[in-house]
C-alpha cells in the first residue's frame, strides 16, 4: 500500500463526524429483557438522545457513510466482498451444466452474503491493493435492516485494521473512555442540512427515503442536527413520502400475459416479471416444481440473469416448503 494512502486512512475524523454509541455499564440492565433494572430507570440521554438506562456510557464511532467516504477519498476503486455467499444449489448446478466457467462465476459472485452461526458477516475489504478481513453483526435486528447494519459494522471493523478510527476502537476496547461525558449541544452544519434537503426531494422510492430517515436519526444521536432542523427535514420527508406512495399506487404491475413490447424494460425483465406472477399464483407442489425447471432452463438460455434466477429460485423454494408443510 502506498504510504500516502496509509497516512490518509489514519487521519483523525473531524468532530462533527464522530457519533456517540451508548453502552450499558450495569450487568443487570444488560441481562434484562427491557434493558434496565430497578436501580437504573430509563431516561432520555442528553448526549446520545436515546431513551435508555441511566447506567450507560458512550463510545465514539463513525457512521457507514463516513467510513465509506474515507475509503473513497484514499482509493476510489476500493471494494468489499463477503467471505461466504448463500449460493442457490439448483442454480449453481444449472450453471455448471452449461459448461461455461463465466456463467458459473457470475452465479457465485451474484449470490447474496451468508451470515455465520452467530448472525454475523465476515468480509474482505481491499484498499490500495491490500486486502484485510472485517467482521460485522447487528444484535437485536432482523431482516434487511440487520444486513445493512452488519455491513456498516464490518466496514468499520475492517477499516480499523487499516488504521481508520483506530483511536476510537482503542478507547472502546480497553475501557479508557468509561467516564460519563457532559451534555453536548447539537450543532447542524449548513452544508449537510442543505444537502439533505436536496436528497429528500430527489429520492425516487419510499425505501430510499426510509434509508435517509435512518441517516438523519443517526446524525441527531451523534449531535449533528438541531431540533428545528430535524423537524424541518421530518416534514419534508413526510411530504415526499406521500408523493412517492401516490406515484407507486398509480403504477400497477404489468399483467403476466402481457407481450414483451408492452412492458417497459428488457426482455429479461419481462420474463422475470412473468415468472414472479406465476410464482404468486402457484398453489401446488407440482406447479412449483415445473416452474423451477422453467426458470433454470430460462437461465441456461440467457433469458434470465443470475440475480433474477437467484431471486426466483429462493422464492420457489420458500413456497415449496410452505405448501409441503400446510395441512391437507
Buried (B, 14 or more C-beta within 10 A) or exposed (E): EEEEBBEBBEEEBEEBBBBBBBBBBBEBBBEBEEBBBEEBEBEEBEBBBBEBBBBBBBBBBBBBEBBBEBBEEBBEEBEBEBBEBEBBEBBBEBBEEBEEEEBBEBBBEBBBBEBEEEEBBBBBBBBBEBEBEBBBBBEEBEEEEBBBBBBBBBBBBBBBBBBBBBBBBEBBEEEEBEEEEEEBEBEBBEEBBEEBBEBBEEBEEBEBBBBBBBBBBBBBBBBBBBEEBBEBBBEBBEEBBEBBEEEEEEEEEBEEEBEEEEBEEEEBBBBBBBBBBBBEEBEEEEBBEEBBEBBBEBBBEEBBBBBBBBBBBBBBBEBBEEBEEEEE
